Amino acid sequence: MWNCLTIKYDIFAVGMNVKIIRYVTAIWLLLSIGIVSANAQVKNDDTDILQDTLSVSVVVADRLMRDNITQTGLQRLDSKKLKLSGALFSSPDLIKAIQMLPGVSGGSELSSGLYVHGGTGSDNLFLLDGVPLYQVSHLAGLFSSFNTDVIENADFYSSGFPARYGGRLSSVVDVQTRPGDFKEYHGIFSIGLIDGRLQFEGPIVKNKTSINVALRRSWLDILTIPALAIINHRKRDSGLKSDFRYAFWDLNAGVTHRFSNDNMLSLNFYGGSDLFNVKFKNNENRENPDSASYILGNTARWGNFLTSLKWNYAISDNLKFRLIGYHTIFNGKIDIDIESDDLKNQSFVTSTNISRINDLGLVADFWWAPAKRHLVRFGAGWQSHFYNAERETKIKTIGASIDSTADKNGGKYYGSEPYVYIEDEMNLASWYKLNLGLRYALYACKGKVYHAVEPRVAMNFKVSEKVSIKTSYTKMTQFNHQVASLYLDLPTNLWMPSTATVKPMESWQVALSTEYKFNPEMHITLEGYWKAMDKLHEYVGKAAFFPPIDEWETSFSEGKGRSYGGDVEFGYRTDKIDVYCAYTLSWTERYFERICADWYPDRFDNRHKFTISGSYDFNDFFSIYAAWNFHSGNRMTISDYVVPADRTDGLKDTEMGDLTSILSSSSVEIQTSPNNIALPPYHRLDLGLTFNKTTRRGNLSTWNVSIYNAYCRMNPYYGMVRTDNKLKKIVSSYYGIIPIIPSFSYCLKF
């Protein structure tokens, strides 16, 4: 009678506690009341304000790279591409720029999510100077952790992964920061409505040792004070009072010593931290003194800290070497305090949730050029992973007697991951290039050792001076998993390792692309891909703000995934004009036997995606920018119909265990498949203006004015469904919370 039944209900559907929706929405609304701003998009020459973090020479290199690279799916992001990302809050954003590329879904609006070629969002490898990062976003993904003021280059792979990369299924984001200037001191100061940035670089010892430091800090916590004061004043008669604070900072610092041009040593540090605190009170100036009062408080701290030492050395003219040792930490802690008083009893509930990851690693890479048209890369690495997840809940009740209980659970896990790789880049003819690679990884955990053999092949056929064809095959393995019960990038999510019970995830991907160059400034690219994923894990437990810790291995179902489709990309770029268009047609599906008996669409199965952006530099003092984004709506689950409770007696026990939710004692809501409807399409227009001026001291100052969502499209952020007993049918509602957001910022280059 039913194709499938499920207890895994969409996070924004009936199965989720409505209070959680209201709680999260209230937080977002606080961010939106008169304090949000959007980053202005700026120009791409040497007079750029926000500092061409990727030098102009990269623009030329990007054009040449298209002819020379063998891999499919590789995009090199220069400074102008970053600024065409539509990022908010006075800073260009790397992740927002990647979200505009074909084959990439951004997830929920304003988040830093990446769902690449049907990926899960937790299967992207983020590297900062060769070191992996776990949490790469601030404030649920509103900002990314990458400060573009210090980025040298950023390579994004959606397919055709070289053998030197591994450990994730869907994409690689390889970010390199640049060393400081060895000859002169200079920097950037920027101030916007939400945050400020300061970058400084220069020589410690001229031509020998340099330093590059960049700091970002938000002052959203300061801006919310007047907004909350007004809100609390208006609600003073009701006894309601709200306090809110959010702030983040991140720091990049690098010291580079040059023994010679072929012998360099670099010490790099990254630290980033978020503080979120919210409190709701209902115990002051109440009209009814006999009514209950309560205080709800939530404090969250999370962040990354990374330290690495890198040594680059040229052993000979055709043999180079790089050694990296690193230590990276992710630390998340959430405290929830609830105090209530109903005049008979006082109750106190305290919950502490901790998630920590410590990684120690050592990586050795070699470049060997045995011939002019032949490059061999090989190396080895070792990573030790230490996972620690804890949750403690204390409940105390004071009444006629005092009762108190405490519950603590959690666990510590260890995993060791050594690997070796080799890849051979060969120019076999003027029209044919081949990259063969092989990666072997081993993962040892308590009671189990996993082995992964990952072949990689990529080919580039140059049919003519204007036409080239590329193809690739890759296999990837991922040994860690993100345990998440929400589709939001929050510190409630846990990273857990593969165990003797939970197997590593795997993916296989084939891609074929062709490019036609009309001239050096204009090209069009078509790419098709097919990707299969196995041993994916989907949460099937109860809807909750925090996923389970001690039962997480049994609260997730193992299944499969597949994604296939094609991309069309058009680019036209000159010194003054930059036009970019991309269209993606794709299908993304999942199969979890415990959830559904057939394949069903993924939550972020956005069938159509279209992006068009452009900028024009009128002169050195004025430029404009515009971008329009469209994609099919995200999907959610609704019930198809309601069955009276007395008609469920005939269901099998397994089917009864899979019922989504019992809405009342007289009816049961039934769904035939997960993610069975699509939200309305998403689209928005972003605009930006840049004004440059040279100060009396010869420094460059710039004002940026921009508008995010210029025609104020209230795109659906989440949806809810309910049963209307009068109409005797299921009713769905969609809510948008991100309106038009104007912004401005000022930047001084000194």
C-alpha positions, 0 to 999 in steps of 0.5 A: 500500500505504501512504497516506503515509510520512514522515521527520519523526518525532514528537519523542517517538517513535522518531526522537528520540535517547533520550539527549535524552529522558533528558537533558531528563527529568533536568532536569525531575526535578531541578526536581521534587525537593522544590523545586517550588511552586504559586502560591496564587490570591487575591482581587480587591478592594482588600485583595488581597495580590498587588496588584490589578495591574489595578484594580477599575474594570477589572471594571466596564469589562469588563462594559461592553466586552462590549456595546460592542466590535465584534470577535469573540474579544476577552478583556480580562484583569483581575487576578482572571482572572490569578489564576484561571490556576493559575500556579505559583511564587507569581506569577499568570501572564498566559500561564497565564490565557490557556491557560484560555480557549476555543480555546487549547491550552497545549501541553506541561504547565507550558509557556507555549505558546499554540496558538490556533485551530490555530496553530503556537505561534510565530505569536502577537504579544506586545506589551509597551507596543506593542513586540513580544517574541520569547521570552516565557518562562522555563525552557522556558515554566514562567514567562512574561516578564510581571510582573503587578505592573506590568500595567495591562491585557491584551487577548487576540485569538483572532479579529477582529484590528483592522487596527492589529495584524499580523505574526503569524497566530493571536493578539494579546496586547497588554499595557500597563504602568501609569505609577507613582503621581504622588502617593504612594509604595507597593509590594509585597514577595512571597516564595515557595518559588522566587522573590521579587518587589519592586515600587515606585512613586511620584512623582519630581516630585509630580503631574509625574513618576513611576516604577514599578519591578518586579523578580523573581528566582528562587533555584532555584539555591540550593534545588538545592544541598542536593538535589544534595548528597544525590543525589551522596552516595548515588551516590558509590560509582558515581563519578557526580556532577551539578551543576545551576544555574538562575536567572532574573530580569526587570526592568520600569522605567518613568518617565512625565512629564506635561506636561499631561493631554493631553501625556505622555512615557514611557520604558520598559525591560524586561530578562529573562535566564535562566541554565541550567547542568548538568554530569554527571561520571563520573570519581571513585571508580570501582571499575574504574580501567581504565574510561573517564570522561567530563564533560558540561557544558551552559551556556545563557543567553538573554533579552530586552531592550527600550527604548522611548520613547512620546509621547502627545499630544492635538492637539485634542479629537477628534484624538489621537496616539501615537509610539513608538520602540523597540529590542528584542533577543533573545539566546541562547547555548548552550555544550556541553562534552564531555570523555572519557578511555578511557585511550588517547585523550582527546577534547574536544568544544566546541559554541557555538550563538548566536541573536540578533535585533535590532529597531529600530522606529518606530510612529505611531498616530492617533485621530480622532473626526469625530462622536460615534459615529464613530472612525477609527484610522490610522497607519504603522510601520517595523521593521528586523530583524537576524537572526544565527545561528552555530554552531561545533564544535571537536573535539580528540583527544589520543592517539599524536598530536594531532588537532583539527578545527573547523567553523563555520557560520551567517549574518546576515539583514536584513529591512525591514518598513514598513506602513500601516493604517486602521480605521473604527469606525462606530455606524451605528445603535443596533443595528448597529456596523461596523469596517472595516480595511485593512492593507498591509505590505511586506517587503524581504529580499535578492533579494525584496520581498513585499507583503501586503494584509490586509482586516479586517471586524467587525460587531456586531448587537444583536438585543435588550437581551440578545442580540447577534451578532458576525461577523468576517473577517481576513487575516494575514501573518507574515514570520518563522519559528521554526526548531525541531526540538523541541516545547519552548520552549527557546533551541535554537529559532531565529528566521529571516526570510522569504527569497527561498526561504522565503515568508511565512506567511498565514492567513484566519479567519472567526468568528461569535459570539452572546452572551446576557446573563441579567443584568449578572452572568451571560452565555453566549457561543457562537462558531464559527470557520474558519481556513485557513493557507498556507505553513506550515513543518514540520521534516523533518530528522533528530531533533536537539537543535539545528536546522540553521543553514546548511541550514535553508531546505531542512530544512523542508517547506512546507504548509498548515493548517486549523482549525475548531470552536466554543466555549461560554463561561459566566460569572457574576461578583459582588463575592463569587463568580466562576464561569467555564466554557468548552468547545471542540470543534475540529479542527486538521489539516495538509497537507505533501505532502513528509510525507504525501499526505493531511491529518493531525491536528496534534500539538496537535489537542485535540478536546475542552477543558473548563475550570471555575473558581470563587472565593468571597470569604467576607470581606475576610480569607479566600477560596478558589479551585478550577479543573478543566482537561480536554482530549483528549490531545496526539498523537504518531506511532507505526509501524503495523507492521514490514516485513522489510528484504528486502520493501522492495526493491519500494518506489519511491525516493521512498518509501524516502527517506521511511522513518521509521527502520531499527530493525535490519538485518532490519526497517523500521518503517512508519507510515501517517500522522503523529500517528496516535494520541492520548495519554491525556486530560489533566486536573487540579484546582487548589486555593487559599486566601488569608488576609489580615491588617492589620499594626500599621502598617496594611499588608496582609499575605497568606499564600497556600496552593495545590495544583497537581494536587490528586489527583496525576494523572500526565498523560502528558508524553511517549511512546516506542515500540519494537519488541518482538522477542519479541512481534513488535509495536510497544509504546508507553509514556507517561510523566508527570513532574509530580506534586501540587505544594503551595505557599505564599507571603507578600506584604506590601503597603506 
